[in-house]
Amino acid sequence: MNMNPPALYIRYFIMYNNVGGQYRTTVDNMIPYAYENDADYILLLTYDNSLDICNHLFTNGRDYLLQLPQNIVIEDNQCIFDESMVYDLSD
């Protein structure tokens, strides 16, 4: 039996009940900005090839919830996410 909440519920809960409101930032600044503000997740709406180094994990036009790894060093040209941290909310 699937006990997980439906993706639609998760998407709209996060969109309308997040702490501090929604932010717009550049792609280059997105991950450092999330860490500076102690975020646990990034809500990525309508992916459009914005994270080139992680393209193998995403499909254009889909919505994703990205779990941020803890205690990581951000290096250039390295994807910090793996499949276990990416939740497709488009289904």
C-alpha positions as CSV (number, residue, x, y, z in Angstrom):
1,M,0.0,0.0,0.0
2,N,1.4,3.4,-1.0
3,M,1.3,5.6,2.1
4,N,3.1,8.6,0.5
5,P,1.1,11.8,0.1
6,P,0.2,12.5,-3.5
7,A,2.7,14.7,-5.5
8,L,0.0,17.2,-6.3
9,Y,-0.6,17.9,-2.5
10,I,3.1,18.2,-1.9
11,R,3.6,20.6,-4.7
12,Y,0.8,23.0,-3.7
13,F,1.6,22.8,0.0
14,I,5.2,23.8,-0.6
15,M,4.2,26.5,-3.1
16,Y,1.7,28.2,-0.8
17,N,3.0,27.3,2.7
18,N,6.7,27.9,2.5
19,V,8.6,29.9,5.0
20,G,9.7,33.3,3.7
21,G,7.8,33.2,0.5
22,Q,9.0,32.3,-3.0
23,Y,12.3,33.7,-4.2
24,R,13.7,34.4,-7.6
25,T,17.4,34.1,-8.1
26,T,19.9,33.2,-10.9
27,V,20.7,29.6,-11.6
28,D,24.3,30.1,-10.6
29,N,23.2,31.5,-7.2
30,M,20.3,29.1,-6.5
31,I,22.2,26.4,-4.6
32,P,24.5,28.7,-2.6
33,Y,21.5,30.9,-1.8
34,A,19.5,27.9,-0.6
35,Y,22.3,26.9,1.8
36,E,22.8,30.4,3.1
37,N,19.1,30.4,4.1
38,D,19.2,26.9,5.6
39,A,16.8,25.4,3.1
40,D,16.2,21.7,3.0
41,Y,14.6,21.6,-0.5
42,I,14.5,23.6,-3.7
43,L,11.2,23.7,-5.6
44,L,12.1,23.8,-9.3
45,L,9.1,24.6,-11.4
46,T,9.0,23.9,-15.2
47,Y,12.6,22.7,-15.7
48,D,14.2,24.3,-18.8
49,N,17.8,23.0,-19.0
50,S,18.8,25.5,-16.2
51,L,21.1,23.0,-14.4
52,D,23.2,21.8,-17.3
53,I,25.5,19.7,-15.1
54,C,22.5,17.8,-13.8
55,N,20.6,17.4,-17.1
56,H,20.7,13.6,-16.8
57,L,18.3,13.8,-13.8
58,F,15.7,16.1,-15.3
59,T,13.2,16.4,-18.2
60,N,12.2,19.7,-19.7
61,G,8.9,21.1,-18.7
62,R,8.5,19.0,-15.5
63,D,8.4,20.2,-11.9
64,Y,10.8,18.9,-9.3
65,L,11.4,19.0,-5.6
66,L,15.2,18.8,-4.9
67,Q,16.4,17.6,-1.5
68,L,19.6,19.5,-0.7
69,P,22.5,17.2,0.6
70,Q,23.9,18.2,4.0
71,N,27.6,19.2,4.6
72,I,28.6,19.4,0.9
73,V,31.3,21.3,-0.8
74,I,30.0,22.9,-4.0
75,E,32.4,22.4,-6.8
76,D,32.2,23.9,-10.3
77,N,30.9,21.5,-13.0
78,Q,29.7,18.9,-10.5
79,C,26.1,17.9,-9.9
80,I,25.4,17.8,-6.2
81,F,22.2,15.8,-6.6
82,D,21.6,12.1,-7.3
83,E,18.4,10.2,-8.2
84,S,17.4,9.7,-4.5
85,M,17.3,13.5,-3.9
86,V,15.1,14.3,-6.9
87,Y,11.3,14.1,-6.7
88,D,9.3,14.5,-9.9
89,L,6.1,16.4,-9.0
90,S,4.7,16.3,-12.6
91,D,3.2,12.8,-12.3
